[in-house]
Amino acid sequence: MVRQWRYLYNENESWLNMYPKEAQKEAKKISDWIIEIRRELHRYPELMYEEVKTSALVRRELDKLGISYKSPIAKTGVLATIGSGNSPCVALRADMDALPIHEETEVPFKSEIDGKMHACGHDCHTAMLLGAAKILKERESEIKGTIKLLFQPAEEGGAGGKLMREEGALESPEVERIFGLHVWPLLPTGTVGSREGTFLAATTFLEITVEGEGGHAAMPHLTIDPVVTSAQIITNLQSIVSRKLDPLDSGVISISTIHGGEASNVIPPEVKLQGTIRSLTNEGLKYLQNEVKTVAETIAKAHSCKATVRYPGNDYPPTVNDGKAWDFAKGVAKNMLGESNAVDLEPVMGGEDFAYYTEKVKGCFVALGMRNEKIDAVYNVHHPLFKMDEDALHIGTALHTSFALQSLDELGA
């Protein structure tokens, strides 16, 4: 495919410079279709491992395109394949799940499911990858190698990437390089960013149950107050990062929910705290987990309470980009978008289960700019007013297409 598209341009121009530009032109032609798919997905968000209708939409479009796939995989995922079925093999990944957030935007295609919203752009990721599938399938006979498309469930805490990996998504043929895109409100539309090495943090969810003895709020001396104890625990947890962690290391401990009591004149018997812990290394995450447990239990005991610390769900490893893969992706993006529009970013304390792929395969997770103040696309992900600049969607499709085909060319296809 790369070789055919070379002839569309002046022979004096480098084919490496030509191909991404042509891919962008092809993606622009189907921009309306990509947007239509994205809006349909946005209206009907589904939480992790509930992506039944989302998966059905993906299969519907793949069937229309004549693309073979395996489903189910990882419960509600879809694994599509384009190309010869032989090595070399490159993979592209999109996550599909939504968040338990009530949407507050007023877009005409806003969520129709109360309390659920695509506030992290996974509807965009799925639509962009379907766009790439459409372009790639049209030229399948020219592809010397295999391109896998991973439509993955349960990124938001369910470790769907781990399950996809365990069920063989990176095998038969063995994936040699993998790419993922994530919409990024901190970068303007028309730009991308990432970095060599650790890009995103190792993460875990945190639950602390503080047990005391409830009673009348007018007689606190006859109770063992878990509310006051919880307040002390929350305050002292912040000293772990500021006083226990090496200042040259990065860490986050955030308590984000507090539940205790039903009446203003009753001291409850227990309080439940929830939050998250982040570090740029697996070792750092384990250290912070141990410190949180020690602090919570010690403070609770000092107040005659009991604290039980749990880490439910999955501990995500850090997302570590291969240096050569980022150099490659950055080169593709510069040729497509301009020299100044592919930038190196600092590490971010957000987490991603794309990390499970890059633990086994060389790859790169790339931030796709979509910030646009003119249409109020300025809110960060996981915000009820999150809005997408849809002009970025065809760029994502073009990048996926270019990453895959130029990788096959580089790997010897």
C-alpha positions as a LaTeX table, in Angstrom:
\begin{tabular}{lrrr}
\hline
Residue & $x$ (\AA) & $y$ (\AA) & $z$ (\AA) \\
\hline
Met1 & 0.00 & 0.00 & 0.00 \\
Val2 & 2.75 & 2.43 & 0.88 \\
Arg3 & 4.47 & 1.72 & $-2.39$ \\
Gln4 & 1.31 & 2.35 & $-4.42$ \\
Trp5 & 0.64 & 5.69 & $-2.74$ \\
Arg6 & 4.19 & 6.84 & $-3.46$ \\
Tyr7 & 3.33 & 7.28 & $-7.10$ \\
Leu8 & 0.64 & 9.83 & $-6.30$ \\
Tyr9 & 3.34 & 12.42 & $-5.66$ \\
Asn10 & 6.36 & 14.01 & $-7.20$ \\
Glu11 & 9.20 & 11.49 & $-7.27$ \\
Asn12 & 11.54 & 14.03 & $-5.68$ \\
Glu13 & 9.48 & 14.09 & $-2.48$ \\
Ser14 & 10.33 & 11.54 & 0.21 \\
Trp15 & 7.71 & 8.79 & 0.45 \\
Leu16 & 7.89 & 9.02 & 4.26 \\
Asn17 & 6.67 & 12.61 & 3.96 \\
Met18 & 4.05 & 11.74 & 1.36 \\
Tyr19 & 2.26 & 8.84 & 2.98 \\
Pro20 & 0.89 & 10.47 & 6.17 \\
Lys21 & $-0.46$ & 13.38 & 4.14 \\
Glu22 & $-2.28$ & 11.01 & 1.79 \\
Ala23 & $-3.63$ & 9.04 & 4.75 \\
Gln24 & $-5.02$ & 12.26 & 6.19 \\
Lys25 & $-6.73$ & 13.06 & 2.88 \\
Glu26 & $-8.30$ & 9.61 & 2.82 \\
Ala27 & $-9.50$ & 9.98 & 6.42 \\
Lys28 & $-10.93$ & 13.42 & 5.72 \\
Lys29 & $-13.12$ & 11.94 & 3.00 \\
Ile30 & $-14.86$ & 9.71 & 5.54 \\
Ser31 & $-14.91$ & 12.27 & 8.35 \\
Asp32 & $-18.72$ & 12.56 & 8.39 \\
Trp33 & $-19.04$ & 8.78 & 8.69 \\
Ile34 & $-16.57$ & 8.68 & 11.61 \\
Ile35 & $-18.47$ & 11.48 & 13.37 \\
Glu36 & $-21.79$ & 9.69 & 12.82 \\
Ile37 & $-20.40$ & 6.51 & 14.41 \\
Arg38 & $-18.97$ & 8.48 & 17.33 \\
Arg39 & $-22.26$ & 10.24 & 18.02 \\
Glu40 & $-24.20$ & 6.98 & 17.99 \\
Leu41 & $-21.76$ & 5.55 & 20.52 \\
His42 & $-21.97$ & 8.71 & 22.62 \\
Arg43 & $-25.74$ & 8.47 & 22.95 \\
Tyr44 & $-25.61$ & 4.97 & 24.42 \\
Pro45 & $-22.65$ & 4.71 & 26.81 \\
Glu46 & $-21.98$ & 1.42 & 28.60 \\
Leu47 & $-19.80$ & 0.77 & 31.63 \\
Met48 & $-16.97$ & $-1.74$ & 31.85 \\
Tyr49 & $-17.87$ & $-5.26$ & 30.73 \\
Glu50 & $-21.38$ & $-4.04$ & 29.89 \\
Glu51 & $-20.42$ & $-2.94$ & 26.35 \\
Val52 & $-22.98$ & $-5.23$ & 24.69 \\
Lys53 & $-24.53$ & $-2.66$ & 22.33 \\
Thr54 & $-21.16$ & $-1.03$ & 21.71 \\
Ser55 & $-19.65$ & $-4.37$ & 20.73 \\
Ala56 & $-22.66$ & $-5.07$ & 18.50 \\
Leu57 & $-22.14$ & $-1.72$ & 16.73 \\
Val58 & $-18.47$ & $-2.53$ & 16.14 \\
Arg59 & $-19.37$ & $-5.96$ & 14.73 \\
Arg60 & $-22.10$ & $-4.42$ & 12.59 \\
Glu61 & $-19.66$ & $-2.03$ & 10.94 \\
Leu62 & $-16.97$ & $-4.69$ & 10.55 \\
Asp63 & $-19.53$ & $-6.96$ & 8.87 \\
Lys64 & $-20.44$ & $-4.17$ & 6.45 \\
Leu65 & $-16.76$ & $-3.73$ & 5.62 \\
Gly66 & $-16.19$ & $-7.47$ & 5.20 \\
Ile67 & $-13.57$ & $-7.59$ & 7.96 \\
Ser68 & $-13.14$ & $-10.85$ & 9.88 \\
Tyr69 & $-13.07$ & $-10.76$ & 13.66 \\
Lys70 & $-13.15$ & $-12.79$ & 16.84 \\
Ser71 & $-15.94$ & $-12.07$ & 19.33 \\
Pro72 & $-16.40$ & $-12.36$ & 22.18 \\
Ile73 & $-12.93$ & $-11.87$ & 23.56 \\
Ala74 & $-12.34$ & $-10.45$ & 27.03 \\
Lys75 & $-16.11$ & $-10.83$ & 27.60 \\
Thr76 & $-17.34$ & $-7.95$ & 25.42 \\
Gly77 & $-14.32$ & $-7.16$ & 23.23 \\
Val78 & $-13.78$ & $-7.59$ & 19.50 \\
Leu79 & $-10.51$ & $-8.56$ & 17.79 \\
Ala80 & $-10.48$ & $-7.78$ & 14.06 \\
Thr81 & $-7.81$ & $-8.75$ & 11.55 \\
Ile82 & $-6.85$ & $-7.20$ & 8.21 \\
Gly83 & $-4.10$ & $-8.38$ & 5.88 \\
Ser84 & $-2.41$ & $-11.64$ & 4.96 \\
Gly85 & $-2.60$ & $-13.28$ & 8.36 \\
Asn86 & 1.17 & $-13.65$ & 8.40 \\
Ser87 & 4.03 & $-11.77$ & 10.03 \\
Pro88 & 4.98 & $-9.01$ & 10.49 \\
Cys89 & 2.03 & $-7.98$ & 12.63 \\
Val90 & 1.08 & $-4.58$ & 14.03 \\
Ala91 & $-1.80$ & $-3.85$ & 16.41 \\
Leu92 & $-4.00$ & $-0.80$ & 16.96 \\
Arg93 & $-6.12$ & $-0.50$ & 20.10 \\
Ala94 & $-9.26$ & 1.40 & 21.08 \\
Asp95 & $-11.13$ & 1.15 & 24.39 \\
Met96 & $-14.93$ & 1.17 & 24.42 \\
Asp97 & $-16.31$ & 1.66 & 27.96 \\
Ala98 & $-17.90$ & 4.75 & 29.49 \\
Leu99 & $-17.98$ & 6.29 & 32.97 \\
Pro100 & $-20.63$ & 6.51 & 35.72 \\
Ile101 & $-21.04$ & 10.26 & 35.23 \\
His102 & $-24.20$ & 12.28 & 34.53 \\
Glu103 & $-23.58$ & 14.28 & 31.36 \\
Glu104 & $-24.11$ & 18.05 & 31.68 \\
Thr105 & $-23.34$ & 19.12 & 28.12 \\
Glu106 & $-26.13$ & 20.25 & 25.81 \\
Val107 & $-24.91$ & 18.62 & 22.60 \\
Pro108 & $-27.79$ & 17.19 & 20.53 \\
Phe109 & $-26.33$ & 13.69 & 20.82 \\
Lys110 & $-25.79$ & 13.76 & 24.60 \\
Ser111 & $-26.04$ & 10.56 & 26.61 \\
Glu112 & $-29.50$ & 9.03 & 26.71 \\
Ile113 & $-28.52$ & 6.79 & 29.63 \\
Asp114 & $-28.85$ & 8.70 & 32.88 \\
Gly115 & $-25.76$ & 8.46 & 35.06 \\
Lys116 & $-23.51$ & 7.18 & 32.28 \\
Met117 & $-21.35$ & 9.23 & 29.92 \\
His118 & $-18.49$ & 8.91 & 27.47 \\
Ala119 & $-16.48$ & 11.45 & 29.46 \\
Cys120 & $-13.10$ & 9.98 & 28.57 \\
Gly121 & $-13.45$ & 9.87 & 24.80 \\
His122 & $-13.67$ & 6.12 & 24.35 \\
Asp123 & $-16.51$ & 6.66 & 21.88 \\
Cys124 & $-14.02$ & 8.71 & 19.85 \\
His125 & $-11.34$ & 6.04 & 20.12 \\
Thr126 & $-13.70$ & 3.36 & 18.83 \\
Ala127 & $-14.95$ & 5.51 & 15.96 \\
Met128 & $-11.42$ & 6.50 & 14.90 \\
Leu129 & $-10.32$ & 2.88 & 14.81 \\
Leu130 & $-13.36$ & 1.90 & 12.76 \\
Gly131 & $-12.37$ & 4.68 & 10.37 \\
Ala132 & $-8.91$ & 3.18 & 10.06 \\
Ala133 & $-10.49$ & $-0.23$ & 9.50 \\
Lys134 & $-12.48$ & 1.18 & 6.58 \\
Ile135 & $-9.41$ & 2.67 & 4.90 \\
Leu136 & $-7.21$ & $-0.36$ & 5.53 \\
Lys137 & $-9.79$ & $-2.85$ & 4.26 \\
Glu138 & $-10.09$ & $-1.02$ & 0.95 \\
Arg139 & $-6.39$ & $-1.74$ & 0.34 \\
Glu140 & $-6.12$ & $-5.12$ & 2.03 \\
Ser141 & $-4.76$ & $-6.86$ & $-1.07$ \\
Glu142 & $-1.72$ & $-4.58$ & $-0.96$ \\
Ile143 & $-0.91$ & $-5.20$ & 2.73 \\
Lys144 & 2.04 & $-7.56$ & 3.20 \\
Gly145 & 1.55 & $-8.58$ & 6.78 \\
Thr146 & $-1.21$ & $-8.40$ & 9.37 \\
Ile147 & $-2.94$ & $-5.55$ & 11.19 \\
Lys148 & $-4.92$ & $-6.38$ & 14.32 \\
Leu149 & $-7.61$ & $-4.03$ & 15.58 \\
Leu150 & $-8.28$ & $-4.39$ & 19.31 \\
Phe151 & $-11.69$ & $-3.07$ & 20.36 \\
Gln152 & $-11.17$ & $-3.45$ & 24.08 \\
Pro153 & $-13.64$ & $-3.34$ & 26.98 \\
Ala154 & $-13.20$ & $-2.19$ & 30.55 \\
Glu155 & $-10.31$ & 0.25 & 30.56 \\
Glu156 & $-11.89$ & 2.21 & 33.41 \\
Gly157 & $-10.74$ & $-0.07$ & 36.22 \\
Gly158 & $-11.61$ & $-3.47$ & 34.77 \\
Ala159 & $-8.21$ & $-4.26$ & 33.24 \\
Gly160 & $-9.75$ & $-5.22$ & 29.93 \\
Gly161 & $-6.32$ & $-4.89$ & 28.32 \\
Lys162 & $-4.94$ & $-7.56$ & 30.63 \\
Leu163 & $-7.78$ & $-9.91$ & 29.74 \\
Met164 & $-7.37$ & $-9.26$ & 26.00 \\
Arg165 & $-3.69$ & $-10.09$ & 26.35 \\
Glu166 & $-4.37$ & $-13.23$ & 28.37 \\
Glu167 & $-6.86$ & $-14.44$ & 25.76 \\
Gly168 & $-4.31$ & $-14.21$ & 22.96 \\
Ala169 & $-4.91$ & $-10.84$ & 21.30 \\
Leu170 & $-1.16$ & $-10.35$ & 20.83 \\
Glu171 & $-0.56$ & $-13.84$ & 19.40 \\
Ser172 & $-1.05$ & $-15.81$ & 16.16 \\
Pro173 & 0.61 & $-14.00$ & 14.53 \\
Glu174 & 2.71 & $-12.41$ & 17.22 \\
Val175 & 2.31 & $-8.64$ & 17.44 \\
Glu176 & 5.62 & $-6.84$ & 16.99 \\
Arg177 & 4.43 & $-3.27$ & 17.56 \\
Ile178 & 1.27 & $-1.75$ & 19.07 \\
Phe179 & $-0.17$ & 1.77 & 19.12 \\
Gly180 & $-2.97$ & 3.44 & 21.05 \\
Leu181 & $-4.45$ & 6.93 & 20.82 \\
His182 & $-6.20$ & 8.91 & 23.56 \\
Val183 & $-8.01$ & 12.22 & 23.06 \\
Trp184 & $-6.19$ & 14.90 & 25.09 \\
Pro185 & $-7.95$ & 18.15 & 26.12 \\
Leu186 & $-4.66$ & 19.75 & 27.18 \\
Leu187 & $-3.40$ & 19.78 & 23.58 \\
Pro188 & $-5.02$ & 21.78 & 20.76 \\
Thr189 & $-6.60$ & 20.03 & 17.81 \\
Gly190 & $-4.00$ & 19.28 & 15.17 \\
Thr191 & $-1.26$ & 18.30 & 17.62 \\
Val192 & $-0.09$ & 15.11 & 19.31 \\
Gly193 & 2.22 & 14.33 & 22.19 \\
Ser194 & 3.84 & 11.52 & 24.13 \\
Arg195 & 7.27 & 10.60 & 25.45 \\
Glu196 & 9.88 & 7.87 & 25.59 \\
Gly197 & 9.74 & 5.70 & 28.70 \\
Thr198 & 7.13 & 6.07 & 31.42 \\
Phe199 & 4.24 & 8.20 & 30.20 \\
Leu200 & 1.39 & 7.23 & 32.55 \\
Ala201 & 1.36 & 6.11 & 36.16 \\
Ala202 & 0.85 & 2.84 & 37.97 \\
Thr203 & $-2.52$ & 3.08 & 39.70 \\
Thr204 & $-4.74$ & 1.40 & 42.27 \\
Phe205 & $-8.11$ & 2.03 & 43.88 \\
Leu206 & $-8.30$ & 2.46 & 47.65 \\
Glu207 & $-11.03$ & 1.70 & 50.21 \\
Ile208 & $-10.79$ & 2.41 & 53.95 \\
Thr209 & $-13.54$ & 1.43 & 56.36 \\
Val210 & $-13.29$ & 3.15 & 59.75 \\
Glu211 & $-15.35$ & 1.45 & 62.48 \\
Gly212 & $-16.29$ & 3.08 & 65.79 \\
Glu213 & $-19.39$ & 3.17 & 67.99 \\
Gly214 & $-22.28$ & 5.39 & 66.99 \\
Gly215 & $-24.66$ & 7.35 & 69.17 \\
His216 & $-26.35$ & 10.66 & 69.78 \\
Ala217 & $-24.39$ & 13.63 & 68.43 \\
Ala218 & $-25.20$ & 15.59 & 71.60 \\
Met219 & $-23.33$ & 13.01 & 73.66 \\
Pro220 & $-20.09$ & 12.33 & 71.74 \\
His221 & $-18.35$ & 11.18 & 74.94 \\
Leu222 & $-20.55$ & 8.08 & 74.86 \\
Thr223 & $-19.46$ & 7.23 & 71.30 \\
Ile224 & $-16.27$ & 6.35 & 69.48 \\
Asp225 & $-16.48$ & 8.80 & 66.60 \\
Pro226 & $-15.34$ & 7.39 & 63.21 \\
Val227 & $-16.01$ & 10.75 & 61.52 \\
Val228 & $-13.34$ & 12.62 & 63.47 \\
Thr229 & $-11.03$ & 9.64 & 63.11 \\
Ser230 & $-11.57$ & 9.59 & 59.34 \\
Ala231 & $-10.77$ & 13.29 & 59.14 \\
Gln232 & $-7.48$ & 12.64 & 60.93 \\
Ile233 & $-6.68$ & 9.76 & 58.60 \\
Ile234 & $-7.34$ & 11.87 & 55.49 \\
Thr235 & $-5.13$ & 14.69 & 56.78 \\
Asn236 & $-2.28$ & 12.40 & 57.77 \\
Leu237 & $-2.35$ & 10.49 & 54.48 \\
Gln238 & $-1.20$ & 13.67 & 52.74 \\
Ser239 & 2.00 & 13.67 & 54.78 \\
Ile240 & 3.07 & 10.38 & 53.14 \\
Val241 & 3.84 & 12.10 & 49.84 \\
Ser242 & 5.16 & 15.31 & 51.42 \\
Arg243 & 7.27 & 13.71 & 54.17 \\
Lys244 & 7.83 & 10.01 & 53.43 \\
Leu245 & 8.33 & 9.94 & 49.67 \\
Asp246 & 11.64 & 11.01 & 48.14 \\
Pro247 & 11.10 & 14.55 & 46.75 \\
Leu248 & 12.56 & 13.37 & 43.43 \\
Asp249 & 9.88 & 10.68 & 43.11 \\
Ser250 & 6.25 & 11.26 & 42.12 \\
Gly251 & 3.21 & 10.06 & 44.00 \\
Val252 & $-0.46$ & 10.87 & 44.50 \\
Ile253 & $-2.81$ & 9.82 & 47.29 \\
Ser254 & $-6.32$ & 11.21 & 46.81 \\
Ile255 & $-9.42$ & 10.49 & 48.87 \\
Ser256 & $-12.34$ & 11.22 & 46.60 \\
Thr257 & $-15.44$ & 9.90 & 48.38 \\
Ile258 & $-16.54$ & 9.95 & 52.03 \\
His259 & $-19.67$ & 8.12 & 53.19 \\
Gly260 & $-20.88$ & 8.07 & 56.78 \\
Gly261 & $-24.10$ & 8.80 & 58.59 \\
Glu262 & $-27.65$ & 9.62 & 57.57 \\
Ala263 & $-28.78$ & 12.20 & 60.15 \\
Ser264 & $-27.31$ & 15.43 & 61.45 \\
Asn265 & $-27.83$ & 14.45 & 65.09 \\
Val266 & $-26.42$ & 10.92 & 64.89 \\
Ile267 & $-22.76$ & 9.90 & 64.99 \\
Pro268 & $-22.54$ & 6.89 & 62.65 \\
Pro269 & $-20.91$ & 3.60 & 63.61 \\
Glu270 & $-18.66$ & 3.60 & 60.54 \\
Val271 & $-17.30$ & 5.75 & 57.74 \\
Lys272 & $-16.14$ & 4.53 & 54.33 \\
Leu273 & $-13.46$ & 6.34 & 52.34 \\
Gln274 & $-12.53$ & 5.72 & 48.70 \\
Gly275 & $-9.73$ & 7.09 & 46.59 \\
Thr276 & $-6.76$ & 6.34 & 44.40 \\
Ile277 & $-3.00$ & 5.98 & 44.66 \\
Arg278 & $-0.59$ & 6.77 & 41.82 \\
Ser279 & 3.14 & 6.31 & 41.23 \\
Leu280 & 5.39 & 6.24 & 38.19 \\
Thr281 & 6.79 & 2.83 & 39.18 \\
Asn282 & 5.33 & $-0.46$ & 40.41 \\
Glu283 & 7.73 & $-0.32$ & 43.36 \\
Gly284 & 6.57 & 3.17 & 44.28 \\
Leu285 & 2.93 & 2.07 & 44.15 \\
Lys286 & 3.59 & $-0.82$ & 46.55 \\
Tyr287 & 5.44 & 1.51 & 48.92 \\
Leu288 & 2.54 & 3.98 & 49.00 \\
Gln289 & 0.02 & 1.17 & 49.51 \\
Asn290 & 1.95 & $-0.08$ & 52.55 \\
Glu291 & 2.27 & 3.42 & 53.99 \\
Val292 & $-1.44$ & 4.14 & 53.59 \\
Lys293 & $-2.28$ & 0.94 & 55.44 \\
Thr294 & 0.11 & 1.77 & 58.27 \\
Val295 & $-1.12$ & 5.35 & 58.68 \\
Ala296 & $-4.82$ & 4.45 & 58.55 \\
Glu297 & $-4.54$ & 1.60 & 61.03 \\
Thr298 & $-2.32$ & 3.55 & 63.42 \\
Ile299 & $-4.50$ & 6.69 & 63.47 \\
Ala300 & $-7.64$ & 4.58 & 63.92 \\
Lys301 & $-6.12$ & 2.69 & 66.84 \\
Ala302 & $-5.06$ & 5.95 & 68.50 \\
His303 & $-8.73$ & 7.03 & 68.42 \\
Ser304 & $-10.02$ & 3.63 & 69.64 \\
Cys305 & $-11.39$ & 2.85 & 66.18 \\
Lys306 & $-10.56$ & 0.12 & 63.70 \\
Ala307 & $-9.49$ & 0.81 & 60.10 \\
Thr308 & $-9.66$ & $-1.82$ & 57.38 \\
Val309 & $-7.72$ & $-0.97$ & 54.21 \\
Arg310 & $-8.49$ & $-2.68$ & 50.91 \\
Tyr311 & $-7.22$ & $-2.29$ & 47.36 \\
Pro312 & $-10.12$ & $-3.61$ & 45.25 \\
Gly313 & $-9.91$ & $-4.15$ & 41.55 \\
Asn314 & $-6.70$ & $-4.13$ & 39.59 \\
Asp315 & $-3.33$ & $-2.49$ & 40.17 \\
Tyr316 & $-2.45$ & $-1.06$ & 36.76 \\
Pro317 & 1.26 & $-1.01$ & 35.89 \\
Pro318 & 2.81 & 2.18 & 34.49 \\
Thr319 & 2.44 & 2.77 & 30.75 \\
Val320 & 5.97 & 2.66 & 29.36 \\
Asn321 & 6.58 & 3.67 & 25.73 \\
Asp322 & 9.33 & 2.13 & 23.67 \\
Gly323 & 11.72 & 4.91 & 22.63 \\
Lys324 & 11.97 & 3.80 & 19.00 \\
Ala325 & 8.20 & 3.41 & 18.75 \\
Trp326 & 7.69 & 6.99 & 19.97 \\
Asp327 & 10.35 & 8.31 & 17.61 \\
Phe328 & 8.55 & 6.51 & 14.80 \\
Ala329 & 5.11 & 7.81 & 15.81 \\
Lys330 & 6.45 & 11.32 & 16.28 \\
Gly331 & 8.01 & 11.23 & 12.80 \\
Val332 & 4.70 & 10.12 & 11.27 \\
Ala333 & 2.83 & 12.88 & 13.10 \\
Lys334 & 5.31 & 15.58 & 12.13 \\
Asn335 & 5.04 & 14.63 & 8.49 \\
Met336 & 1.26 & 14.69 & 8.71 \\
Leu337 & 0.64 & 17.70 & 10.96 \\
Gly338 & 3.80 & 19.78 & 10.78 \\
Glu339 & 7.16 & 19.78 & 12.52 \\
Ser340 & 6.00 & 21.73 & 15.59 \\
Asn341 & 2.81 & 19.76 & 16.14 \\
Ala342 & 4.28 & 16.57 & 17.63 \\
Val343 & 5.69 & 17.30 & 21.06 \\
Asp344 & 7.36 & 15.53 & 23.96 \\
Leu345 & 5.26 & 15.60 & 27.12 \\
Glu346 & 6.07 & 15.22 & 30.80 \\
Pro347 & 4.83 & 12.08 & 32.58 \\
Val348 & 1.18 & 12.17 & 33.63 \\
Met349 & $-0.26$ & 10.61 & 36.80 \\
Gly350 & $-3.28$ & 9.23 & 34.99 \\
Gly351 & $-3.33$ & 5.47 & 34.43 \\
Glu352 & $-4.12$ & 3.25 & 31.46 \\
Asp353 & $-4.44$ & $-0.48$ & 30.95 \\
Phe354 & $-2.68$ & $-0.06$ & 27.60 \\
Ala355 & 0.25 & $-0.74$ & 29.95 \\
Tyr356 & $-0.54$ & $-4.45$ & 29.84 \\
Tyr357 & 0.25 & $-4.51$ & 26.12 \\
Thr358 & 3.53 & $-2.61$ & 26.37 \\
Glu359 & 4.67 & $-4.97$ & 29.13 \\
Lys360 & 4.89 & $-7.62$ & 26.38 \\
Val361 & 5.20 & $-5.74$ & 23.08 \\
Lys362 & 7.08 & $-2.66$ & 21.92 \\
Gly363 & 4.61 & 0.12 & 21.47 \\
Cys364 & 3.54 & 3.68 & 22.09 \\
Phe365 & 0.54 & 5.41 & 23.63 \\
Val366 & $-0.05$ & 8.77 & 21.95 \\
Ala367 & $-2.07$ & 11.78 & 23.14 \\
Leu368 & $-4.28$ & 13.25 & 20.40 \\
Gly369 & $-4.98$ & 16.96 & 20.79 \\
Met370 & $-8.66$ & 18.01 & 20.68 \\
Arg371 & $-8.82$ & 21.26 & 22.65 \\
Asn372 & $-10.80$ & 24.03 & 20.99 \\
Glu373 & $-11.87$ & 27.06 & 23.03 \\
Lys374 & $-14.21$ & 28.25 & 20.25 \\
Ile375 & $-16.59$ & 25.34 & 20.85 \\
Asp376 & $-15.90$ & 25.03 & 24.60 \\
Ala377 & $-13.91$ & 21.81 & 24.15 \\
Val378 & $-11.74$ & 22.72 & 27.13 \\
Tyr379 & $-12.86$ & 20.46 & 29.98 \\
Asn380 & $-10.63$ & 17.61 & 31.02 \\
Val381 & $-11.58$ & 13.95 & 30.75 \\
His382 & $-13.83$ & 12.56 & 33.51 \\
His383 & $-15.67$ & 15.90 & 33.68 \\
Pro384 & $-19.47$ & 16.07 & 33.13 \\
Leu385 & $-18.94$ & 18.94 & 30.66 \\
Phe386 & $-16.27$ & 17.11 & 28.63 \\
Lys387 & $-16.73$ & 17.94 & 24.96 \\
Met388 & $-14.85$ & 16.70 & 21.90 \\
Asp389 & $-13.64$ & 18.74 & 18.95 \\
Glu390 & $-14.74$ & 16.32 & 16.24 \\
Asp391 & $-12.31$ & 17.86 & 13.74 \\
Ala392 & $-9.68$ & 15.76 & 15.50 \\
Leu393 & $-11.38$ & 12.45 & 14.71 \\
His394 & $-10.19$ & 12.07 & 11.14 \\
Ile395 & $-6.67$ & 12.96 & 12.31 \\
Gly396 & $-6.81$ & 10.03 & 14.72 \\
Thr397 & $-7.98$ & 7.74 & 11.94 \\
Ala398 & $-5.16$ & 8.92 & 9.68 \\
Leu399 & $-2.58$ & 8.40 & 12.41 \\
His400 & $-3.83$ & 4.87 & 13.09 \\
Thr401 & $-3.64$ & 4.08 & 9.39 \\
Ser402 & $-0.16$ & 5.53 & 9.03 \\
Phe403 & 1.16 & 3.90 & 12.19 \\
Ala404 & 0.05 & 0.49 & 10.96 \\
Leu405 & 1.13 & 0.64 & 7.33 \\
Gln406 & 4.43 & 2.41 & 7.83 \\
Ser407 & 5.25 & 0.01 & 10.66 \\
Leu408 & 4.68 & $-2.96$ & 8.36 \\
Asp409 & 6.89 & $-1.32$ & 5.76 \\
Glu410 & 9.61 & $-0.71$ & 8.36 \\
Leu411 & 9.31 & $-4.22$ & 9.81 \\
Gly412 & 9.91 & $-5.76$ & 6.40 \\
Ala413 & 6.53 & $-6.20$ & 4.79 \\
\hline
\end{tabular}
